[in-house]
Amino acid sequence: MAYDERLADRVREYLFEVGQLEVEEKAMFGGLAFMVNEKMCVNVSGTKLMCRFDPELLEEVAEVNGFQTMVMKGRVYKGYCYVSAEAITTKRDLVVALR
């Protein structure tokens, strides 16, 4: 499993700070997934985040710095995106990417 452990630590810390969440970590998609209330919320894969979001918020989410549409085997996955680690340099960047 190859993923940016520092980025995973930052996600873990943020989710802990939010509190009142049932968080479980699982190896998924070749990275480390953070399950929130039994649903995949975010996955640290390589040096980027794979984030899940409400598809109706696409226009808003697409403005997040480092946003990339999630495409696997030629299929666009609605409600999922990648955010590059280079775009997540501060805690605020991370909070914006994970909201």
C-alpha positions in Angstrom: 0.0 0.0 0.0 1.7 3.2 -1.2 0.3 6.4 0.1 1.6 9.6 1.6 1.7 8.9 5.3 2.1 12.5 6.3 -1.1 13.4 4.3 -2.9 10.5 6.0 -1.8 11.8 9.4 -3.2 15.2 8.5 -6.5 13.7 7.5 -6.7 11.6 10.6 -5.9 14.6 12.8 -8.6 16.7 11.1 -11.3 14.0 11.4 -10.4 13.5 15.1 -10.7 17.3 15.7 -14.1 17.4 14.1 -15.2 14.9 16.8 -18.5 13.0 17.2 -17.6 10.9 14.1 -17.3 7.2 13.9 -14.1 6.9 11.9 -12.5 3.6 10.7 -9.5 3.2 8.5 -9.3 0.6 5.7 -6.9 -0.4 3.0 -8.9 0.5 -0.2 -8.1 1.6 -3.8 -4.4 1.1 -3.3 -4.4 3.6 -0.4 -5.8 4.3 3.0 -9.6 5.0 3.2 -11.2 6.9 6.0 -14.7 5.6 6.5 -17.0 8.0 8.3 -20.2 6.5 9.8 -19.5 3.4 7.7 -19.1 5.2 4.4 -16.0 6.0 2.5 -15.3 9.8 2.9 -11.8 10.2 1.8 -8.9 8.0 0.6 -5.2 8.9 0.6 -3.9 7.4 -2.6 -0.3 8.0 -3.5 0.2 11.8 -3.1 -3.4 12.8 -3.6 -6.8 12.6 -1.9 -9.8 10.9 -3.4 -12.8 12.7 -1.9 -16.4 11.8 -1.9 -19.0 14.7 -2.2 -22.6 15.4 -3.0 -22.7 15.4 -6.8 -25.1 18.4 -6.7 -22.2 20.4 -5.3 -19.9 19.7 -8.3 -19.6 23.4 -9.4 -18.6 24.5 -5.9 -16.2 21.5 -5.3 -14.6 22.0 -8.7 -13.2 25.3 -7.5 -11.1 23.7 -4.8 -7.4 24.3 -5.5 -6.0 21.0 -7.0 -9.4 19.6 -8.0 -9.3 16.8 -10.6 -12.3 14.9 -12.0 -12.1 11.2 -11.0 -11.9 9.0 -14.1 -11.3 5.3 -13.9 -11.1 3.0 -16.9 -12.6 5.9 -19.0 -15.6 6.4 -16.7 -16.2 9.7 -14.9 -17.3 9.0 -11.3 -19.9 11.5 -10.2 -19.5 12.6 -6.6 -15.8 11.7 -6.4 -12.7 13.7 -7.2 -9.0 13.8 -6.6 -7.2 16.7 -4.9 -3.5 16.9 -5.4 -1.3 17.0 -2.3 0.6 20.0 -3.8 -2.6 22.0 -3.4 -3.0 21.1 0.3 -0.1 22.9 1.9 -2.0 24.4 4.9 -4.6 23.2 7.4 -7.1 25.5 5.7 -6.4 23.9 2.3 -7.1 20.5 3.9 -10.3 21.7 5.6 -11.6 23.1 2.3 -10.7 19.9 0.4 -12.5 17.8 3.0 -15.6 19.8 3.6 
